[in-house]
Amino acid sequence: MSPIKGISEIVRLPLLGKIRLGIKEEDADGILYPTPTDYFVCPDEVKKVFGERPRELRIMFPTEDREQWASQYLRCYSESGSLICRGDGEIALARVETPTGETDSIGEAVSRLFEMPCTPDRCSYYQQGYCRQVMNLQFLVPDCPGFGVYKLDTSSYHSMNNINGMLALMESVCQRVSIIPLSLQLVEQSVQPDGYDKVAYVLKLSCYLSLVDAQKYSQIPQGKALLPPPDSEAPDDLFPKQVRVNTDIPQHVQNKGENLIELWTKAKSRIYRYDIQDFQITRWFEKNHQTTVKLKDFDPPEPPAKFTTEMLSYFCQSVDRYCGC
């Protein structure tokens, strides 16, 4: 039986649960607010293995694609807690209501994606803390029952820096990071959030194997899997505030966002129709835009931040010329 493009080749690991870095507490007015903890807040099956308040988890990463399990973006969420803007410091995709007041069949306001500059130093939402840098970490916990991944979100610069540094070292030494036993810890670290020294609990990634044993694990053949997409809802232990994005979007930005969605659909259609391979996509984008793009980057229903209208338009034109469309 022939595979169905866009369906048959997608195999996602199940999400087993979320591990948090804080709990919700209630103030005198009955309002819930997040409070950080010095331990991992875990599902019951993880507590049975590591205890009620563990500060260390034994984990593995499932694939070599770091974007799948360590996604890192600037993220802004709506009043309902859903993701409405994601940026990389240069380009952002924001979902905003149309200024015409257009509604859908059930009377809710219609929103669309718009591509716009991402400038944290001039963004009021970022300056006020509504938009934050967030790492969506996903990993296997091999000591626990079940086959799937757990998610953990952090907005700590120091946690991201610690994890990224260790991953870079592992890639340098072992030439891979997947299916190697690792230790994820919450440790005390001196930080200066407002210019003053304080002690905070941050994530630390380490390998408890010897270098020789770690290199033995690196010889095991690599697996391939697709992970659940990063949450589109606000991590409740990171985003206590709520915000609505300003809907006063210039007309030229609206048009650009609508064009981006249309071009995204056209590009994916051409890839599936002509069975364009991963190496062809990688070579074309490296040659014409000096950026790394893989076939899997076209899996999401909406374009990732790396894609621009100009890039997708030129890609569609090139495919049409080559295929004689």
matplotlib code that plots the C-alpha trace (Angstrom):
import matplotlib.pyplot as plt

x = [0.0, 1.3, 1.9, -0.3, 1.8, 1.7, 0.1, 1.8, 5.3, 4.4, 5.1, 4.8, 5.9, 3.0, 3.2, 3.2, 3.0, 4.4, 7.1, 7.0, 9.4, 6.7, 3.3, 0.3, -0.5, -3.5, -3.2, -5.5, -7.8, -8.1, -5.9, -3.6, 0.0, 3.0, 5.7, 9.0, 10.1, 13.5, 12.4, 10.7, 6.9, 6.3, 3.4, 2.7, 4.5, 7.7, 7.4, 7.3, 10.7, 12.4, 10.5, 8.0, 10.4, 13.2, 16.0, 17.5, 15.9, 17.6, 16.6, 17.5, 16.8, 15.0, 16.5, 19.3, 17.0, 17.4, 14.7, 12.2, 13.0, 14.7, 12.7, 13.7, 11.8, 10.4, 6.8, 3.8, 0.4, -3.2, -5.6, -6.8, -3.3, -2.8, 0.3, -0.2, 3.3, 6.5, 9.8, 13.5, 14.7, 14.5, 11.3, 8.0, 4.7, 1.8, -1.8, -4.1, -7.7, -8.6, -9.3, -12.5, -14.2, -14.6, -16.1, -16.4, -19.4, -19.8, -19.4, -15.8, -13.3, -11.3, -7.5, -4.7, -0.9, 1.2, 4.9, 6.5, 9.9, 10.8, 12.7, 12.7, 14.5, 11.6, 8.7, 6.5, 5.2, 8.7, 9.7, 6.6, 7.3, 4.3, 6.7, 9.6, 12.3, 11.0, 12.7, 10.3, 12.3, 11.1, 12.8, 12.5, 12.5, 13.7, 13.2, 9.5, 6.8, 5.3, 6.8, 6.8, 8.2, 7.7, 7.7, 9.3, 9.2, 11.7, 12.2, 15.5, 18.4, 20.8, 19.0, 19.0, 22.7, 23.6, 21.6, 22.9, 26.5, 26.3, 24.6, 27.4, 30.0, 28.3, 28.1, 31.7, 32.9, 30.3, 29.1, 25.5, 23.2, 20.3, 19.8, 22.7, 21.8, 21.9, 21.1, 18.8, 19.2, 17.8, 20.8, 21.5, 23.2, 24.0, 22.1, 21.7, 18.1, 17.9, 21.6, 21.7, 23.1, 20.6, 20.5, 18.0, 17.4, 18.2, 18.5, 21.8, 22.4, 25.2, 26.3, 27.0, 28.8, 32.5, 33.8, 34.5, 31.0, 29.4, 31.2, 30.1, 26.5, 27.2, 27.9, 24.3, 22.4, 20.3, 16.5, 14.1, 10.8, 8.6, 7.7, 4.6, 4.7, 5.7, 2.8, 0.7, -0.7, 1.1, 3.2, 1.2, 4.3, 6.1, 3.4, 1.3, 0.2, -2.2, -2.1, -4.0, -1.9, -2.7, -4.9, -4.0, -1.9, -0.8, -2.4, 0.9, 1.6, -1.8, -1.3, 2.2, 0.8, -2.0, 0.5, 2.8, 0.0, -1.0, 2.7, 3.2, 0.3, 1.6, 5.1, 3.9, 1.6, 4.5, 6.7, 4.1, 3.1, 6.6, 8.0, 10.8, 13.4, 15.0, 18.5, 17.0, 15.3, 18.4, 20.6, 18.2, 17.8, 21.5, 22.4, 19.8, 19.2, 22.2, 19.9, 19.3, 15.9, 14.8, 11.8, 10.4, 10.3, 7.3, 5.3, 3.6, 0.3, 1.7, 5.1, 7.9, 9.5, 12.5, 10.4, 9.6, 7.2, 10.2, 11.8, 8.7, 7.7, 11.2, 11.0, 7.6, 8.9, 12.0, 10.0, 7.6, 10.4, 12.2, 9.0, 7.6, 4.4]
y = [0.0, 3.4, 5.9, 9.0, 12.1, 14.2, 11.3, 7.9, 9.1, 11.0, 8.9, 10.8, 9.6, 9.9, 12.6, 10.9, 14.0, 17.4, 18.0, 21.5, 23.8, 25.4, 25.2, 27.4, 29.1, 31.3, 34.8, 36.6, 37.6, 34.1, 34.7, 31.9, 32.7, 30.5, 29.9, 28.3, 25.2, 23.7, 20.3, 18.9, 18.7, 15.4, 13.0, 10.2, 7.5, 9.6, 10.2, 6.5, 6.2, 9.4, 10.4, 13.1, 16.0, 14.9, 17.3, 14.9, 12.9, 10.3, 11.1, 10.5, 12.5, 10.5, 12.0, 14.0, 16.9, 19.4, 21.6, 18.8, 18.5, 21.7, 24.3, 27.8, 30.9, 34.2, 33.5, 35.6, 34.3, 35.5, 36.1, 32.5, 31.2, 30.2, 31.1, 34.3, 35.3, 33.5, 35.1, 34.5, 38.1, 39.0, 37.7, 37.0, 35.3, 36.9, 35.8, 38.8, 39.5, 41.2, 44.9, 44.6, 42.6, 39.5, 36.5, 32.8, 30.6, 30.5, 34.2, 34.3, 36.8, 35.6, 35.9, 35.5, 35.0, 38.1, 38.1, 41.2, 42.2, 40.8, 43.5, 42.6, 45.8, 47.9, 45.5, 46.6, 43.1, 41.8, 44.8, 44.2, 40.4, 39.3, 37.8, 35.6, 33.3, 29.8, 26.4, 23.5, 20.5, 17.0, 13.8, 10.1, 8.9, 5.3, 4.2, 5.0, 2.8, 3.8, 4.6, 8.3, 11.7, 14.1, 17.9, 20.6, 24.3, 26.9, 30.6, 30.8, 32.1, 30.2, 27.0, 27.3, 28.2, 25.2, 22.8, 24.2, 24.2, 20.5, 19.5, 21.2, 19.4, 16.0, 16.6, 17.5, 14.4, 11.8, 13.2, 12.6, 13.2, 10.8, 7.7, 8.5, 8.3, 11.8, 13.5, 16.5, 18.3, 21.4, 23.1, 26.3, 29.0, 32.6, 34.9, 38.7, 39.3, 42.9, 43.7, 42.1, 38.7, 36.1, 32.3, 30.5, 26.9, 26.3, 23.3, 21.5, 18.7, 16.2, 12.7, 10.4, 7.9, 7.8, 9.2, 5.7, 4.4, 7.4, 6.8, 3.2, 4.4, 6.7, 3.7, 2.5, 3.2, 6.3, 6.2, 8.5, 9.8, 12.8, 14.4, 16.2, 19.8, 22.3, 23.6, 26.4, 27.1, 29.2, 27.3, 28.0, 28.1, 30.7, 33.1, 34.5, 37.5, 37.7, 39.9, 40.7, 41.6, 45.0, 44.5, 47.8, 46.1, 48.2, 47.1, 46.2, 43.8, 42.2, 41.5, 40.1, 37.7, 36.5, 36.1, 34.0, 31.5, 31.3, 30.7, 28.2, 26.1, 26.3, 25.3, 22.3, 21.3, 21.3, 19.3, 16.5, 16.6, 16.2, 14.1, 16.6, 15.0, 16.2, 16.6, 18.7, 21.1, 21.4, 22.1, 24.7, 26.7, 26.7, 27.8, 30.5, 31.8, 30.5, 28.9, 25.3, 23.9, 20.3, 18.5, 18.1, 21.9, 21.8, 19.5, 22.2, 23.6, 27.2, 28.4, 28.5, 31.8, 31.1, 31.4, 34.7, 35.5, 36.3, 33.0, 30.9, 32.8, 32.2, 28.5, 28.0, 29.8, 27.6, 24.4, 25.6, 26.4, 23.1, 20.9, 22.9, 23.8]
z = [0.0, -0.9, 1.9, 2.2, 2.0, 5.2, 7.2, 6.8, 7.4, 10.6, 13.7, 17.0, 20.4, 22.9, 25.6, 29.0, 31.1, 32.2, 34.7, 36.3, 38.1, 40.3, 41.9, 42.0, 45.3, 46.3, 47.7, 50.1, 47.3, 45.9, 42.9, 41.9, 41.1, 40.3, 42.9, 41.9, 43.8, 44.6, 43.2, 40.1, 40.4, 38.8, 37.8, 40.2, 38.1, 38.2, 42.0, 42.5, 41.0, 42.1, 45.3, 46.1, 45.7, 43.4, 42.4, 39.9, 37.0, 34.8, 31.3, 27.6, 24.5, 21.7, 18.5, 17.2, 16.1, 18.9, 17.5, 18.3, 22.0, 23.0, 21.1, 22.1, 21.1, 22.4, 23.2, 24.0, 25.1, 25.0, 27.8, 27.4, 27.6, 23.9, 21.9, 19.8, 19.0, 18.5, 17.5, 17.3, 17.9, 14.2, 12.8, 14.6, 13.6, 15.5, 15.5, 15.8, 15.2, 12.0, 12.4, 10.3, 13.2, 11.0, 12.8, 12.1, 12.0, 15.8, 16.2, 17.5, 16.1, 13.2, 13.7, 11.2, 11.3, 10.4, 9.8, 11.5, 12.9, 16.3, 18.3, 22.0, 23.0, 21.5, 22.2, 25.0, 25.6, 26.1, 28.3, 30.5, 30.8, 28.7, 26.2, 27.4, 26.1, 26.7, 26.2, 25.6, 26.8, 25.9, 27.0, 27.8, 31.5, 30.9, 34.6, 34.5, 33.0, 29.6, 26.2, 25.4, 26.4, 29.3, 28.8, 30.9, 30.2, 31.5, 30.9, 32.8, 30.8, 33.1, 32.7, 28.9, 28.9, 31.1, 28.9, 25.6, 26.8, 27.9, 24.6, 22.6, 24.6, 24.1, 20.4, 20.3, 22.2, 21.2, 17.9, 19.1, 22.1, 21.6, 23.7, 26.1, 29.8, 31.3, 34.6, 34.7, 38.0, 39.8, 41.4, 43.3, 41.2, 41.9, 39.5, 39.1, 37.8, 38.8, 39.3, 42.7, 43.6, 44.6, 44.7, 42.4, 41.4, 37.7, 35.5, 35.0, 32.5, 33.1, 32.1, 35.0, 32.7, 32.1, 28.8, 27.6, 28.5, 26.9, 23.7, 23.7, 23.9, 21.0, 18.8, 19.1, 15.8, 16.0, 16.0, 14.3, 15.8, 15.8, 19.1, 20.1, 19.0, 21.7, 23.7, 22.2, 25.7, 28.2, 30.8, 33.9, 36.1, 33.8, 32.6, 35.5, 33.5, 30.6, 27.6, 24.4, 21.4, 19.9, 16.9, 15.2, 12.5, 9.4, 6.2, 4.6, 7.5, 7.2, 3.5, 4.2, 6.7, 4.4, 1.6, 3.8, 4.7, 1.0, -0.1, 2.7, 1.4, -2.2, -1.2, 0.8, -2.1, -4.6, -2.2, -1.9, -5.6, -6.9, -4.1, -3.4, -1.2, 2.0, 0.4, -2.5, -0.1, 2.1, -0.9, -2.4, 0.7, 1.6, -2.0, -2.3, 1.2, 3.2, 5.8, 7.0, 6.0, 6.2, 4.8, 8.4, 8.6, 6.3, 8.6, 10.7, 9.5, 9.8, 8.7, 11.3, 11.9, 9.7, 6.5, 4.8, 2.0, -0.3, 0.5, -0.1, -3.3, -4.8, -3.8, -5.5, -8.6, -8.8, -8.4, -11.2, -13.5, -12.9, -13.2, -16.2, -14.4]

ax = plt.figure().add_subplot(projection="3d")
ax.plot(x, y, z, "-o")
ax.set_aspect("equal")
plt.show()
